[in-house]
Amino acid sequence: MTLSAPTQVDSRDTQENHAGHRNKILVVAATSLGIVFITHLFLSGHAANRLHQTCAICRLNRVDYTSTITGRTRSRVAETSCSAWYREKSEDQHDHVWVRSPTVGLVNFYGQTIGVSDNDETPGRAIWLLSPNQQIEIYEHFDGRLEAKALFTALAHPEAWDDRADFSIVYSLRQWADSGFQRSWQAPVELRGWLTQHNH
Ligand SMILES: [Zn+2]
């Protein structure tokens, strides 16, 4: 009998220890979940801008990722059918004339797109209306590849955008392609003066 009292006390102590231990585990688990949730929220937020660019001449593609935190940009280039064709058939090397896509992707740390922002007022925007394969065909049918190169370079000129000449030229090239490339390409009459000024 004398031993029964201490045994009950021990048992109560043990239960309290277990309860305290359980509470600690719950607190740690809740804290961990909170940290995971906050971290996930942070990683899901806007971490970088993804901007596609293409060379107006050869259509090599480039993707720029700019961190919204550090401001640093890392770029990745990707060959297209036209860039490979141009290097082999026209020029080994040239200075790329980069034109940006009118759309910028907003991405999180996981690389997922969480939004887009549009800016249609970008020089060279019209070149995006031609696929790399369409551009190869234009090069192949144009009166001289370097003349075509000069025309595509002119499309990226800031004044082409300013004067709204870029869309007119690209539409005219597409009409020419749709006609089966009949005769030589002729610049729209209203743009001939502009092209003489910028096409060099
Ligand atoms: Zn290029």
Boltz pocket constraint, residues with backbone or C-beta under 6 A from the ligand:
constraints:
  - pocket:
      binder: B
      contacts: [[A, 55], [A, 56], [A, 57], [A, 58], [A, 59], [A, 60], [A, 94], [A, 95], [A, 96], [A, 97]]
      max_distance: 6.0
